[in-house]
Amino acid sequence: PEVVSDTDDLAVVPPDDGSLDRNFILLGNRSTNAMLEELYNRFYTLLDLRYPGRDGSEVRTCHNPFGDGHNLVYVGGSDDAGVAAATETLIAKLNQAGGRQGALTIGRLAEITPGEGIEFSHNPQEIEIWDASRGYGSTGYFGWVSHSKHLAAYYMTGDEWHAREFIRLAFPDDEAKRQITQIDGERIENKDDPLAGPYHYNAHMMILLWDLVEESPVFSDEERLQVTNAFSRQLDWRKGEGIYGLQRPPAAVGSRHGQWSAISLYALARYFAKDYGDPVWTQAILGSKMAFAPLEEHAWVSGEADNLFWYNTGHAPIISFMLLSGWRGPQESGVLAELLRGQEILATGKDGDWELNSASITFLNGAAYLTQDGRWLEYLRRSGIDLNVPRVGQSFWPEGTLQPELPLDMVGHWSIHPMPAPMWAARGTGFPLEQSFQFGSFRSAADDTGDFLLIDGYNGASRNPYHTFTILEQRLAGQTLLKGYRNQVLTRVDGMVEPTIAMNGALRARDVVGDFAAFVGEVPNAAYSNWRRTFVQRVGQYALAVDELTMREGGGNIQVQTLWEVPSGSWDEARNSIAVSGTAGASTPVGWRSISALRSPRKSMPEGPDYHVELGSLGIAILRATEPGQWLEMQFSLDQPVTGEVFADFIRYVDRGIYSISLDGEVLVERFDAWGETADPARVSLGRRELAAGDHTLRVEIVERGRSGDRSFIGLAGVSIRPEGADDAPQGELRNEIVPSDPVRPVREGSVFTLEWTGPADEGQQLTFFSVIGSDVTGDADDLACMRLADNAAVVGLPQPGVAVAGEYAGTQADLAIIARDHLYAREATAVAADR
């Protein structure tokens, strides 16, 4: 035998159609042995920094993985102690084997000593997976069913009960079919023949794991043949899904349905091709590879269209296929970086927010592994998934040298997810490629503070409300004021719309100048008009939307509907404005300290995910309390003593209860009614306190049911401290508003406000509408305001007074000029009359 380094050319893992030229004994895990690393990627071992766990060990044979007659022996552990123990186990097994110089046979080995906490329930519903996400949990989307969970649990622990349960469910009697129906549902489409008929989302793990355990003596030869024949019948299930027949790259990579079908077909064909070489399996592998091949040229992925809350699920299969197949085409072409940047563009910076709800642990850890960038570990932290429980599958757990990092390079500029040229050509947008886009964002901070703008450039004709060019999200000074697909302008003439609707929006310009971020979007074929929106946001201060409509058809009854979708709000008739409830809770004045409940350890009674949940979009922890005596606690630590006024921060709403509030065991507020018609922040004083360095506990307990009856929820944002010497919070309440320039007819449907202007217009006439979006403190001398001054000008309160001009007015000539008391902003300006 020869001892070689894991980086030696002899230790290179061959491609699927390649071969090893010798047997190997491999020590370590994927993070300490380069050959094990690639075998792990290809799913021939699960040895990593989380399995077999602390002080756990594994001595295991991997028989003939490449169909060339050569075998592997893994001598592994997650730490040095585990590898040392595995080495001693192997030595003992070799001594027992006897043999002589140059001739030694050890047979199959599976000597498993699970490490601390590596044990799994016999109930598949209680088995957690590394492919879990916050939204899907460990139900099995994507890759898993009861069968694969039991195979994984058997492989990882040696518990033969799981192996026998796999066989029972693989060839089910009536009781097993009822169990499959109850637990797996649609994930097993053919419940009479489960191994032949899994849904394409969920098929691949079964065959990959069976390949690792099939030679175990726990299975009889008859059972192995039954299982192999059942898996072979799966080809009939897969071949009609559009992947098998591919012999050249399609125009684009498909949806997540097509991608998981390709992976399922690939795993199936890989298993059979190495032992049952046949053109059928060769074509199956080719078709699977062709499904992803466009990524060597461009980034057109059908994915989940503009269902952006599922963006990561439309791209996670790409990472899975790259790792499983060893193919790195998207990385070499730069397409992977472009697709991952798309996920970052969507990131709002909030913990537990929508864009990470479906992102799995393996997607985020896999992205961190392929890019060697700690930002993906930061996104994993934000997802809020519990990483401390034992899970089956592969973790892709990062080495200690890779740590979570804030994505600072995303700050202070626009990031645009472009429309790939083939997609642009297929859509026929009617405007240049460089002005066509999928979505884009601007942020002033790498976390959930500061400002954020997210815009969407096309309609994917999928599950979302109609939209063409929309502001998906807007955050101002930490307050989310706009959120949803319907922040747009719609037009009608005599109550009618055109039969052909606009599906694409052009991004004519976007820029950042000083503390102003701006974009100009245009929908040339909006109903009866060309709609152009210029949106300017002064970071931390205000935003101004200017909507210009050039009419293609005139009439006496033109309806212009400006839609605003907000987290929560109400119409203020007296102020002709939308009063918006932001989502950041109470603001933090300069010199104060705020501690987030979401980022603090918490306890509750009752406990569990049905009662104690996180609402990242609102920045609060929720206890779904129903009766007095139920409580929510948050623990926080101070690194040094603080003396000052302490506050408990909440979000009011219609489902809230009446609380008592205590700090470190002392009741300081006996009764606080948290009811509110809209979701608004509330800051409750706990008085002047002297807080020592160290740990403290805030407890909120229901003392009376709320006004909604059974619901008496607690919505805790955190704790704020005003140290002695710090300024008081501004007097009055913070008011968020959207103020239009014209009297309108408001219509509210849920969180969407439609502000309708009706009037005459001639063909070719340009109608201009202004809207101010911002915050001010009630009682100040200056208020947010917006009032028409001329056809193309408005008086604005930002809240300091100013004038906005679109075109030529009173000596000013500009596409847009904002002339205020303390600042000037202008686009394409040739003259500005700042003294008028």
Secondary structure, 3 states (H helix, E strand, C coil): CCCCCCCCHHHCCCCCCCCCCCCEEEEECCCCCHHHHHHHHCCCCCCCCCCCCCCCEEEEEECCCCCCCCCEEEEECCCHHHHHHHHHHHHHHHHHHCCECCECCCCCCEEEECCCCCCCCCCHHHCCECCCECCCECCCCCCCCHHHHHHHHHHHHCCHHHHHHHHHHHCCCHHHHHHHHHHCHHHECCCCCCCCCECCCCCHHHHHHHHHHCCCCCCCHHHHHHHHHHHHCHHHHHHHHCCCCCCCCCCCEEEHHHHHHHHHHHHHHHHHHHHCCCHHHHHHHHHHHHHHHHHHCCCCEEECCCCHHHHHHHCHHHHHHHHHHCCCHHHHHCHHHHHHHHHHHHCCCCCCCHHHCCCCHHHHHHHHHHHCCCHHHHHHHHHCCCCCCCCECCCCCCCCCCCCCCCHHHCCCEEEEECCHHHHHHHCCCCCHHHEEEEEEEECCCCCCCCEEEEECECCCCCCCCCCCEEEEEEECCEEEEECCCCCEEEEECCECCCCCCCECEEEEEEEECCEEEEEEEEEEECCEEEEEEEEEECCCEEEEEEEEEECCCEEEEEEEEEEECCCEEEECCCCEEEECCCCCCCCCCCCEEEECCCCCEEEECCCCCCEEEECCCCEEEECCCCCCCEEEEEEEECCCEEEEEEEEEECECCECEEEEEECCEEEEEEEECECCCCCEEEEEEEEEEECCEEEEEEEEEEECCCCCCCCEEEEEEEEEEECCCCCCCCCCEEEEEEECCCCEEEEECCEEEEEEEEEECCCCEEEEEEEEEEEECCCCCCCEEEEEECCEEEEECCCEEEEEEEEECCEEEEEEEEECCCEEEECCCECCCCC
